[in-house]
Amino acid sequence: MASMQTVRMQKNAGKKATVNSIGLGSPATWIIKAFKDIMICPKLAVFYGGLFTLVVYNLWTFLSQSASLHDVAAPLVVMVILILGPISAISLYDVSRKISNGEKPTIGSVLKASIKSNGSCPSIFLSILLMLIAVTWMVLTPLIYAVFTAGSLNTIGADQTIIQGVLSSLTNGENTAFLIVYSIFTAVLALIAFMISWFSFPMIHDQDVDPLTAITTSLRAASKNALVMFFWILLVGSVVTLGLLTPYFFGLVIVIPVLAHATWHAYEEMINYLD
């Protein structure tokens, strides 16, 4: 059976990644560098940010106008951002990498590198893994709701869907146990997805390593710099929320490229390689 490893993956198989400890001031440096990258290659940043925003806004419009899906429009859009963001940011990672290496990025070379990287087996594996996490959240949500509402007065009405029942419990605060458990469950899954994807996609694009190496390195980096990670998650969540609150989600056109470039610089600062 033919090997699924690329030549570059075989070449980098002996490399070991080390994780640096960084301070709380690092995210500010990442963002400053991100803006510098955007100024050097603004067309690709606007193209990527605009395309991402267009996809998310059209998805939101479709879901919010759907009779059967409008109740889950918000969580599904958030899920898509969590999954699609790291996957589709490869092109901007390549821009930052080329700039850091003293090269001049062009739209053609960057898109070519992005297509090659996203089409690789490790990237596909990571994408499927993130989707499985999302499916797990969707499948277990009604099951958790059923466990905490069985035998109680807080049951689903004849005119309610189970999603409406879940949303009702979350908003009216009547089922405190469900609210606590479901919030923890959702937060844990979101944290796992973030820790897995934070540096996995940049590492695969940079070194073409296997997915297991990328995942374990990303987990080690996130765990070693947990305080910075939680601060970064809070910052990312805040600016993405602000972007979603702007008309037509227009703020995402700037927010998403900044976060993508900043993620690359976080990866550069945190991960080193030893032959």
Backbone bond lengths (Angstrom), bond angles and torsions (degrees), N, CA, C in turn:
res aa  C-N    CA-C-N  psi(-1)  N-CA   C-N-CA  omega(-1)  CA-C   N-CA-C  phi
1 M - - - 1.455 - - 1.527 108.81 -
2 A 1.314 115.21 134.50 1.464 120.59 -177.53 1.512 110.93 -66.71
3 S 1.321 116.14 144.35 1.461 120.44 178.12 1.513 110.60 -72.40
4 M 1.351 116.30 141.17 1.456 121.83 179.10 1.522 110.63 -89.37
5 Q 1.336 117.02 -1.59 1.454 119.94 -179.65 1.524 110.83 -80.56
6 T 1.324 115.47 142.22 1.458 120.49 175.19 1.525 108.68 -81.97
7 V 1.334 115.69 167.18 1.465 120.38 178.15 1.523 110.31 -60.56
8 R 1.345 115.92 -42.24 1.470 119.70 -178.70 1.525 110.63 -68.51
9 M 1.352 117.00 -34.13 1.464 120.01 178.06 1.528 110.27 -65.53
10 Q 1.350 116.89 -40.81 1.457 120.73 178.17 1.528 110.53 -65.71
11 K 1.333 115.98 -38.37 1.466 120.82 179.37 1.517 111.18 -64.43
12 N 1.330 116.90 -37.25 1.467 121.45 -176.44 1.522 112.98 -92.55
13 A 1.346 116.42 5.03 1.467 119.49 -175.74 1.522 112.12 -61.57
14 G 1.355 117.14 -30.56 1.454 119.51 -177.77 1.513 114.53 -85.01
15 K 1.309 117.14 -5.11 1.463 120.19 -177.51 1.529 111.16 -74.93
16 K 1.318 114.66 142.01 1.455 120.22 175.82 1.519 109.15 -116.00
17 A 1.309 115.10 134.09 1.463 120.34 -179.15 1.520 109.72 -93.89
18 T 1.322 116.04 132.13 1.456 121.28 173.87 1.522 108.46 -110.02
19 V 1.316 115.44 149.69 1.465 121.23 -176.01 1.519 109.68 -111.32
20 N 1.322 116.60 128.16 1.463 121.91 178.46 1.522 110.88 -90.18
21 S 1.316 115.99 148.58 1.463 121.17 171.23 1.523 108.25 -88.46
22 I 1.322 116.77 133.94 1.464 120.69 -177.38 1.525 109.45 -127.45
23 G 1.332 115.54 168.60 1.456 120.99 -177.57 1.514 112.92 -101.63
24 L 1.318 115.85 172.85 1.464 121.60 -178.19 1.526 112.87 -68.31
25 G 1.324 116.59 -14.98 1.458 119.07 178.60 1.523 113.37 -80.35
26 S 1.328 117.26 -11.21 1.462 121.08 -176.28 1.527 113.93 -61.63
27 P 1.344 120.08 -43.15 1.471 119.41 179.92 1.525 113.80 -54.29
28 A 1.325 117.37 -35.45 1.465 119.87 178.00 1.526 110.47 -63.80
29 T 1.329 116.32 -39.25 1.469 120.89 177.78 1.522 110.84 -65.21
30 W 1.339 116.34 -41.07 1.472 120.00 178.87 1.528 110.81 -59.66
31 I 1.322 115.58 -43.45 1.467 119.95 -177.15 1.529 111.02 -67.93
32 I 1.334 116.41 -40.49 1.472 120.05 177.65 1.529 110.14 -60.95
33 K 1.330 116.42 -45.44 1.467 120.52 178.12 1.527 111.09 -64.27
34 A 1.331 116.32 -35.07 1.467 120.48 179.31 1.524 111.00 -62.42
35 F 1.323 116.36 -44.50 1.468 120.00 178.76 1.531 111.09 -64.71
36 K 1.327 116.69 -36.05 1.468 119.83 177.24 1.528 110.49 -64.14
37 D 1.334 116.72 -40.77 1.466 120.52 177.88 1.524 111.13 -63.43
38 I 1.327 116.01 -40.73 1.466 120.29 179.46 1.523 110.55 -63.76
39 M 1.323 117.13 -39.09 1.461 120.55 179.26 1.533 111.55 -65.96
40 I 1.332 116.22 -31.48 1.462 120.19 178.89 1.528 111.16 -75.58
41 C 1.337 116.28 -38.39 1.469 120.46 -177.91 1.533 109.45 -131.94
42 P 1.334 117.79 68.32 1.468 120.75 -174.01 1.527 114.29 -71.15
43 K 1.333 117.12 -31.21 1.464 119.37 -175.52 1.523 112.02 -62.51
44 L 1.332 115.89 -44.37 1.460 119.29 -179.25 1.522 111.03 -68.32
45 A 1.338 116.48 -37.30 1.464 120.24 178.67 1.522 110.93 -62.42
46 V 1.329 116.48 -45.31 1.467 120.79 179.31 1.526 110.42 -67.18
47 F 1.338 116.55 -40.28 1.468 120.35 179.13 1.523 110.66 -61.66
48 Y 1.332 116.16 -50.25 1.459 120.96 -179.39 1.525 111.24 -64.37
49 G 1.340 116.43 -47.97 1.463 119.82 179.84 1.512 111.94 -62.52
50 G 1.341 116.78 -40.32 1.459 120.60 178.99 1.510 112.35 -67.02
51 L 1.341 116.97 -42.30 1.464 120.65 179.65 1.523 110.94 -65.43
52 F 1.332 116.21 -43.13 1.465 120.80 178.81 1.528 110.02 -61.69
53 T 1.324 116.12 -45.32 1.465 121.18 179.90 1.520 111.12 -62.92
54 L 1.319 116.88 -41.07 1.463 121.43 179.56 1.526 111.13 -61.38
55 V 1.320 116.32 -44.09 1.468 120.68 179.28 1.526 110.73 -63.42
56 V 1.334 116.34 -47.82 1.468 120.54 -177.47 1.526 111.04 -65.72
57 Y 1.327 117.23 -42.67 1.468 119.69 -178.42 1.527 111.37 -67.00
58 N 1.317 117.12 -41.60 1.464 119.62 178.54 1.525 111.65 -66.84
59 L 1.331 116.12 -35.68 1.461 119.47 175.33 1.522 110.26 -63.88
60 W 1.337 116.49 -44.85 1.460 120.95 178.16 1.523 111.00 -60.19
61 T 1.319 117.61 -43.89 1.465 121.72 179.99 1.523 110.75 -61.78
62 F 1.331 115.82 -44.57 1.469 120.03 -180.00 1.524 111.41 -63.64
63 L 1.341 116.32 -47.97 1.464 120.47 -176.93 1.524 111.75 -66.79
64 S 1.325 116.89 -42.57 1.467 120.12 -176.85 1.521 112.11 -68.76
65 Q 1.332 117.40 -23.34 1.460 120.85 179.24 1.525 112.59 -96.02
66 S 1.331 116.33 -4.58 1.463 120.66 -179.94 1.524 110.39 -80.78
67 A 1.319 116.42 133.05 1.467 120.66 -178.93 1.523 111.77 -65.37
68 S 1.321 117.26 -32.35 1.461 120.55 -175.42 1.527 113.87 -98.03
69 L 1.340 117.47 -16.14 1.459 119.90 -174.12 1.525 114.45 -117.89
70 H 1.345 117.55 -3.25 1.467 118.22 -174.10 1.525 112.65 -63.81
71 D 1.341 117.29 -25.77 1.463 120.06 -179.92 1.528 112.30 -68.64
72 V 1.324 116.13 -26.06 1.470 119.21 -177.34 1.523 111.64 -109.43
73 A 1.326 117.11 16.83 1.469 120.75 -177.56 1.525 111.58 -58.70
74 A 1.331 116.63 -49.37 1.467 120.38 -176.44 1.529 112.62 -63.06
75 P 1.359 119.32 -52.52 1.469 118.09 -179.87 1.522 113.51 -63.96
76 L 1.334 117.67 -33.55 1.461 119.70 178.83 1.522 111.43 -68.29
77 V 1.326 116.94 -38.37 1.465 120.37 177.74 1.529 109.96 -65.06
78 V 1.321 116.70 -43.43 1.471 120.51 177.41 1.528 110.25 -60.45
79 M 1.342 116.64 -41.89 1.457 121.63 179.35 1.528 111.07 -61.89
80 V 1.325 115.90 -42.76 1.464 120.56 179.50 1.528 110.45 -63.32
81 I 1.334 116.84 -40.71 1.466 120.31 178.54 1.529 110.57 -62.90
82 L 1.338 116.72 -42.61 1.460 121.02 -179.59 1.521 111.86 -63.94
83 I 1.347 116.39 -37.14 1.462 120.70 -177.46 1.523 111.67 -85.42
84 L 1.333 116.08 -47.62 1.462 120.94 -174.11 1.526 112.32 -72.77
85 G 1.337 116.77 -31.50 1.459 120.04 -177.11 1.518 113.71 -55.75
86 P 1.357 118.28 -59.84 1.467 119.24 -178.86 1.525 113.26 -63.10
87 I 1.344 116.39 -36.06 1.464 120.36 -177.53 1.520 110.85 -66.03
88 S 1.325 115.78 -44.88 1.466 119.91 -172.89 1.527 113.38 -87.75
89 A 1.338 116.79 -3.84 1.470 119.48 -177.94 1.521 113.20 -84.63
90 I 1.336 117.20 0.25 1.466 121.01 -176.61 1.528 112.04 -54.25
91 S 1.325 116.38 -41.05 1.468 119.58 -177.58 1.524 111.40 -61.51
92 L 1.336 116.64 -39.28 1.463 119.62 179.78 1.527 111.31 -75.54
93 Y 1.341 117.11 -30.67 1.465 119.20 172.36 1.528 109.50 -59.48
94 D 1.337 115.36 -40.95 1.463 119.44 -177.89 1.527 111.34 -67.11
95 V 1.334 116.51 -36.02 1.466 120.31 175.99 1.526 109.85 -59.67
96 S 1.332 116.13 -50.06 1.469 120.29 -178.82 1.520 111.22 -63.71
97 R 1.319 116.68 -38.35 1.467 119.62 179.45 1.527 110.95 -63.79
98 K 1.328 116.08 -45.23 1.466 119.74 179.96 1.533 111.02 -63.26
99 I 1.326 116.76 -41.67 1.466 120.14 179.21 1.528 110.36 -63.89
100 S 1.334 117.08 -42.88 1.470 121.30 179.14 1.522 111.55 -62.97
101 N 1.348 116.34 -31.24 1.469 120.96 -179.73 1.525 112.72 -88.10
102 G 1.340 116.12 4.69 1.455 119.54 178.99 1.516 114.14 79.99
103 E 1.336 117.04 12.88 1.459 121.34 179.29 1.528 109.97 -93.06
104 K 1.316 115.45 162.02 1.457 120.74 177.58 1.526 109.02 -101.51
105 P 1.335 117.88 112.63 1.466 119.34 -178.84 1.525 111.67 -74.70
106 T 1.316 115.50 139.45 1.462 121.04 172.58 1.520 108.26 -121.41
107 I 1.310 116.98 154.82 1.461 120.45 -177.81 1.527 110.55 -58.99
108 G 1.337 116.53 -41.34 1.459 120.34 -178.82 1.515 112.74 -62.79
109 S 1.336 117.07 -48.55 1.467 120.83 -177.86 1.521 111.87 -67.43
110 V 1.320 115.78 -36.54 1.465 120.05 -179.31 1.526 111.04 -69.30
111 L 1.324 116.94 -45.46 1.463 120.28 179.51 1.525 111.03 -64.75
112 K 1.330 116.60 -37.10 1.464 120.40 177.87 1.523 110.59 -62.89
113 A 1.327 116.19 -44.69 1.465 120.72 178.82 1.518 111.07 -65.04
114 S 1.338 116.56 -37.42 1.458 121.39 -179.96 1.520 111.41 -65.41
115 I 1.329 116.42 -45.21 1.466 120.71 179.93 1.527 110.41 -63.39
116 K 1.325 116.11 -42.25 1.460 120.63 179.43 1.524 111.19 -63.32
117 S 1.330 116.22 -43.19 1.463 120.74 -177.57 1.523 111.46 -70.08
118 N 1.346 117.01 -44.92 1.460 120.51 -179.29 1.518 112.20 -67.34
119 G 1.337 116.30 -24.50 1.460 119.94 179.80 1.511 113.62 -87.96
120 S 1.328 117.58 -1.16 1.458 120.72 -179.47 1.520 110.70 -76.30
121 C 1.318 115.64 155.80 1.469 120.51 -179.07 1.531 113.05 -59.40
122 P 1.357 119.35 -43.51 1.467 118.70 178.91 1.523 113.47 -60.35
123 S 1.335 117.34 -41.53 1.468 120.19 179.69 1.520 111.19 -65.79
124 I 1.328 116.20 -41.01 1.469 120.23 178.15 1.522 109.93 -63.32
125 F 1.335 116.46 -42.13 1.467 120.73 178.89 1.526 110.82 -60.47
126 L 1.328 116.87 -45.84 1.464 120.84 179.87 1.519 111.25 -64.00
127 S 1.322 116.79 -39.61 1.464 120.83 178.96 1.521 110.65 -62.16
128 I 1.328 116.16 -43.89 1.469 120.73 178.84 1.523 110.25 -64.11
129 L 1.332 116.46 -40.00 1.466 120.44 179.41 1.524 111.18 -61.52
130 L 1.326 117.41 -44.09 1.465 120.96 178.23 1.522 110.99 -64.14
131 M 1.322 116.45 -38.40 1.463 119.79 178.16 1.528 111.20 -66.07
132 L 1.333 116.47 -37.11 1.466 120.15 177.83 1.527 111.11 -64.71
133 I 1.323 116.68 -37.60 1.466 120.22 175.83 1.523 110.12 -62.58
134 A 1.340 116.39 -41.74 1.466 120.92 178.57 1.523 110.98 -64.62
135 V 1.327 116.61 -42.12 1.472 120.75 178.98 1.525 110.24 -64.87
136 T 1.332 116.61 -38.89 1.471 120.54 177.33 1.520 110.69 -58.69
137 W 1.320 116.15 -43.79 1.471 120.60 178.16 1.527 110.95 -61.46
138 M 1.330 116.80 -43.37 1.460 121.08 -177.88 1.525 111.68 -67.85
139 V 1.335 116.77 -38.58 1.468 120.99 -177.21 1.524 111.45 -74.14
140 L 1.335 116.51 -41.93 1.464 119.78 -175.30 1.522 113.54 -80.07
141 T 1.328 117.85 -19.69 1.466 120.13 179.29 1.526 112.64 -55.27
142 P 1.341 119.98 -54.54 1.470 119.08 179.40 1.521 113.15 -66.42
143 L 1.344 117.49 -28.89 1.464 119.79 179.18 1.527 110.81 -68.57
144 I 1.329 116.05 -43.30 1.465 119.85 177.33 1.519 110.13 -62.93
145 Y 1.323 115.91 -41.35 1.469 120.10 178.47 1.521 110.54 -61.02
146 A 1.331 116.51 -42.80 1.465 120.57 -178.44 1.524 111.31 -63.70
147 V 1.338 116.59 -39.41 1.465 120.74 -179.78 1.521 111.31 -63.25
148 F 1.331 117.30 -41.98 1.460 120.85 -174.51 1.525 113.72 -88.11
149 T 1.324 117.70 -4.53 1.468 119.06 177.15 1.517 112.02 -113.51
150 A 1.321 117.43 -5.11 1.465 120.25 -179.99 1.523 110.40 -62.96
151 G 1.322 116.08 126.40 1.450 121.76 178.04 1.505 115.24 77.83
152 S 1.353 117.55 4.57 1.459 120.22 179.30 1.513 110.22 -104.79
153 L 1.335 115.54 171.39 1.459 120.54 178.29 1.522 111.30 -77.44
154 N 1.335 115.84 -14.98 1.464 119.91 -176.94 1.530 109.90 -87.88
155 T 1.320 116.98 66.13 1.455 122.26 -178.72 1.515 109.71 -104.45
156 I 1.323 115.18 170.22 1.455 120.80 -178.28 1.517 109.56 -77.24
157 G 1.322 116.08 127.97 1.453 120.86 179.08 1.515 111.47 -72.33
158 A 1.323 115.35 165.46 1.461 120.45 -178.62 1.521 111.88 -62.88
159 D 1.330 116.32 -27.20 1.465 120.13 -178.00 1.524 112.30 -99.72
160 Q 1.353 117.16 13.68 1.459 121.39 -178.75 1.524 111.37 -111.86
161 T 1.336 115.54 147.79 1.460 120.41 166.44 1.526 106.87 -88.40
162 I 1.334 117.09 167.07 1.462 119.11 180.00 1.530 110.71 -65.55
163 I 1.344 116.81 -31.90 1.463 120.17 177.22 1.523 110.05 -64.88
164 Q 1.329 116.61 -40.85 1.461 119.90 177.48 1.521 110.56 -64.09
165 G 1.331 116.12 -35.59 1.458 119.90 176.55 1.513 111.78 -64.55
166 V 1.333 116.17 -42.71 1.465 121.19 177.68 1.521 110.59 -61.97
167 L 1.330 116.55 -47.62 1.464 120.91 -179.71 1.518 111.51 -63.22
168 S 1.325 116.23 -36.80 1.465 120.23 178.44 1.524 110.71 -63.34
169 S 1.338 116.09 -42.87 1.463 119.99 179.42 1.526 111.56 -66.16
170 L 1.328 116.29 -34.56 1.463 120.05 -179.32 1.520 112.21 -72.38
171 T 1.339 116.31 -33.68 1.467 119.81 -174.01 1.523 113.68 -91.02
172 N 1.335 117.85 -33.11 1.466 117.91 -176.39 1.524 113.55 -90.05
173 G 1.348 117.07 -12.12 1.458 120.66 175.07 1.513 115.00 69.23
174 E 1.332 118.18 15.92 1.461 120.39 -177.67 1.528 111.96 -73.99
175 N 1.322 117.32 -36.20 1.463 121.25 -178.20 1.527 109.03 -103.25
176 T 1.318 115.71 84.30 1.461 121.30 -174.47 1.520 112.25 -63.01
177 A 1.336 117.01 -41.04 1.465 120.57 -178.85 1.522 110.98 -61.40
178 F 1.326 116.23 -44.84 1.464 120.16 178.30 1.521 110.44 -63.00
179 L 1.320 116.16 -43.43 1.461 120.94 -178.74 1.523 111.27 -58.69
180 I 1.337 116.80 -44.28 1.465 121.33 -178.87 1.525 110.94 -67.51
181 V 1.335 116.14 -50.95 1.468 120.64 -176.82 1.523 111.30 -63.84
182 Y 1.336 116.41 -43.44 1.467 119.65 -177.69 1.530 111.22 -68.51
183 S 1.322 116.50 -36.73 1.467 119.77 178.04 1.524 110.64 -64.77
184 I 1.342 116.29 -42.85 1.463 120.48 178.17 1.526 110.38 -64.21
185 F 1.329 116.33 -44.71 1.469 121.95 179.39 1.528 111.25 -58.14
186 T 1.327 116.25 -47.61 1.464 121.03 -179.36 1.524 111.05 -65.37
187 A 1.333 116.52 -42.59 1.464 120.78 -179.30 1.527 111.44 -64.49
188 V 1.332 116.56 -40.30 1.468 120.59 -179.78 1.527 110.96 -64.75
189 L 1.331 116.67 -45.49 1.463 119.79 178.91 1.527 111.31 -62.99
190 A 1.332 116.16 -42.54 1.470 120.02 179.06 1.526 110.62 -63.69
191 L 1.336 116.70 -39.65 1.466 120.94 179.34 1.527 111.00 -65.79
192 I 1.334 116.50 -42.38 1.466 120.60 178.11 1.526 110.52 -61.11
193 A 1.331 115.75 -45.88 1.470 120.28 179.74 1.528 110.83 -60.65
194 F 1.329 116.21 -41.55 1.468 119.88 -179.70 1.522 111.23 -66.99
195 M 1.330 116.83 -46.59 1.460 120.68 -177.85 1.528 111.55 -62.75
196 I 1.328 116.22 -36.26 1.463 120.56 179.09 1.521 111.30 -68.82
197 S 1.324 116.32 -44.24 1.467 120.49 -170.64 1.527 114.03 -90.64
198 W 1.332 118.15 -15.26 1.463 121.14 -171.92 1.529 111.79 -51.10
199 F 1.333 116.72 -53.02 1.463 120.19 -178.39 1.524 113.72 -117.12
200 S 1.326 117.64 -1.30 1.466 120.00 -178.64 1.522 112.01 -63.78
201 F 1.337 116.38 -49.70 1.461 119.40 -178.56 1.536 112.25 -66.92
202 P 1.349 119.14 -43.80 1.467 118.10 174.91 1.529 112.90 -59.96
203 M 1.336 116.77 -38.41 1.463 120.74 -178.07 1.522 111.41 -68.36
204 I 1.325 116.35 -41.47 1.466 120.26 178.19 1.525 110.29 -64.24
205 H 1.323 115.93 -40.79 1.463 119.17 179.36 1.525 111.31 -67.94
206 D 1.320 116.55 -36.70 1.460 120.99 -175.90 1.524 112.23 -79.15
207 Q 1.343 116.69 -43.19 1.462 120.75 -171.55 1.528 114.13 -117.21
208 D 1.332 117.13 -10.84 1.466 121.45 -178.75 1.529 111.27 57.15
209 V 1.322 115.82 43.60 1.458 120.72 179.47 1.522 109.74 -82.64
210 D 1.322 116.02 169.70 1.461 119.93 177.23 1.528 109.21 -73.18
211 P 1.340 118.02 157.89 1.470 120.38 -175.23 1.520 114.09 -62.37
212 L 1.345 117.65 -34.36 1.461 119.92 -179.36 1.522 110.67 -64.49
213 T 1.328 116.61 -43.36 1.467 120.45 177.49 1.522 110.86 -62.20
214 A 1.331 116.11 -43.10 1.469 120.53 -179.93 1.524 111.10 -63.26
215 I 1.326 116.57 -44.04 1.467 120.81 -178.00 1.524 110.82 -66.07
216 T 1.329 116.89 -48.33 1.471 119.59 -177.74 1.528 111.44 -64.52
217 T 1.327 116.91 -36.64 1.467 120.01 177.77 1.520 110.88 -66.69
218 S 1.325 116.62 -42.78 1.465 120.65 178.05 1.524 110.75 -62.40
219 L 1.332 116.58 -41.11 1.468 120.59 178.60 1.525 110.94 -65.33
220 R 1.330 116.90 -40.43 1.469 120.30 179.07 1.522 111.22 -65.14
221 A 1.329 115.78 -41.50 1.465 119.80 -179.90 1.522 111.15 -64.90
222 A 1.333 115.88 -43.04 1.462 120.19 179.79 1.523 111.27 -66.18
223 S 1.330 116.93 -40.52 1.469 121.03 -178.80 1.524 111.48 -69.39
224 K 1.330 116.65 -40.48 1.463 120.44 -178.22 1.520 111.63 -69.40
225 N 1.330 116.12 -28.00 1.467 121.19 -179.68 1.530 110.03 -119.89
226 A 1.338 114.69 49.80 1.467 120.54 -173.35 1.526 112.43 -59.41
227 L 1.323 117.01 -41.98 1.466 120.19 -178.00 1.531 110.54 -63.59
228 V 1.323 116.01 -43.89 1.467 120.46 177.76 1.522 110.06 -64.18
229 M 1.347 116.02 -40.77 1.459 120.11 -179.96 1.524 111.42 -60.02
230 F 1.338 117.09 -47.83 1.465 119.93 -178.87 1.531 111.09 -65.30
231 F 1.318 116.82 -36.82 1.465 119.90 175.79 1.529 110.30 -63.87
232 W 1.332 115.83 -41.77 1.468 120.50 179.75 1.534 110.99 -66.12
233 I 1.328 116.56 -41.10 1.470 120.56 177.70 1.522 110.25 -60.41
234 L 1.334 116.29 -44.18 1.465 120.70 178.56 1.522 110.72 -61.92
235 L 1.319 116.35 -42.75 1.466 120.91 179.81 1.526 110.96 -65.65
236 V 1.328 116.61 -46.14 1.466 121.23 179.34 1.523 110.72 -61.32
237 G 1.337 115.92 -46.87 1.463 119.64 179.21 1.516 112.48 -59.71
238 S 1.326 116.10 -38.99 1.469 120.51 -178.22 1.525 111.76 -67.84
239 V 1.337 116.94 -47.47 1.470 118.90 -176.29 1.527 111.65 -72.71
240 V 1.333 117.34 -33.18 1.469 119.67 176.08 1.521 110.19 -66.69
241 T 1.336 116.50 -40.75 1.467 120.36 176.96 1.520 110.91 -61.15
242 L 1.326 116.36 -43.84 1.470 119.87 177.18 1.526 110.90 -60.89
243 G 1.330 116.04 -39.66 1.456 119.96 177.88 1.515 112.39 -63.55
244 L 1.333 116.27 -37.87 1.464 120.95 179.24 1.522 112.30 -72.05
245 L 1.328 116.78 -21.41 1.468 120.70 -179.84 1.528 112.52 -84.10
246 T 1.326 117.20 -10.55 1.468 119.77 178.55 1.531 109.73 -79.93
247 P 1.342 117.86 155.06 1.471 120.47 178.98 1.530 111.56 -56.53
248 Y 1.319 115.90 131.96 1.469 122.99 179.93 1.529 112.56 58.71
249 F 1.328 116.62 21.56 1.466 122.74 -178.61 1.531 111.62 58.90
250 F 1.328 116.47 27.13 1.464 121.09 -172.19 1.530 112.45 -59.23
251 G 1.321 116.64 -29.77 1.460 119.58 -179.20 1.516 113.57 -61.09
252 L 1.340 116.57 -24.87 1.464 119.85 179.87 1.525 112.47 -66.49
253 V 1.331 116.67 -22.27 1.469 120.18 179.56 1.530 110.31 -58.25
254 I 1.323 116.88 -33.61 1.466 121.79 178.45 1.523 111.30 -96.13
255 V 1.321 116.54 -41.65 1.466 121.34 -174.13 1.527 111.96 -60.57
256 I 1.327 117.15 -47.96 1.463 120.43 -174.30 1.530 112.70 -64.39
257 P 1.340 119.91 -46.96 1.469 118.60 176.41 1.530 113.43 -61.22
258 V 1.328 116.75 -38.54 1.468 119.59 178.35 1.526 110.18 -60.60
259 L 1.323 116.93 -45.76 1.467 120.79 -179.51 1.526 111.32 -65.74
260 A 1.329 116.70 -37.32 1.467 120.12 179.84 1.528 110.71 -65.28
261 H 1.323 117.02 -49.47 1.468 120.50 178.47 1.531 110.61 -62.80
262 A 1.326 116.50 -41.04 1.467 120.29 -179.46 1.524 111.07 -63.73
263 T 1.329 116.91 -37.18 1.466 120.87 178.35 1.522 110.83 -61.94
264 W 1.329 116.68 -39.16 1.463 119.17 177.93 1.527 110.78 -63.31
265 H 1.310 117.13 -42.58 1.465 119.83 -179.15 1.532 111.07 -70.08
266 A 1.333 117.00 -29.72 1.463 120.07 173.03 1.526 109.81 -64.86
267 Y 1.317 115.81 -43.02 1.470 121.59 177.85 1.524 110.60 -61.18
268 E 1.320 117.29 -44.82 1.471 121.09 -179.98 1.528 111.79 -61.82
269 E 1.324 115.89 -38.91 1.467 119.38 -177.43 1.523 112.08 -75.15
270 M 1.322 116.45 -32.42 1.454 120.04 -171.54 1.527 114.38 -92.90
271 I 1.342 117.36 -28.04 1.463 120.48 -173.05 1.525 110.92 -112.52
272 N 1.332 115.89 128.50 1.463 122.84 172.93 1.525 109.06 -121.71
273 Y 1.327 116.01 159.84 1.463 120.14 -178.65 1.520 110.83 -124.23
274 L 1.333 114.55 140.54 1.459 121.84 175.87 1.519 108.18 -119.30
275 D 1.330 117.53 131.35 1.471 121.36 178.50 1.526 109.82 -71.29
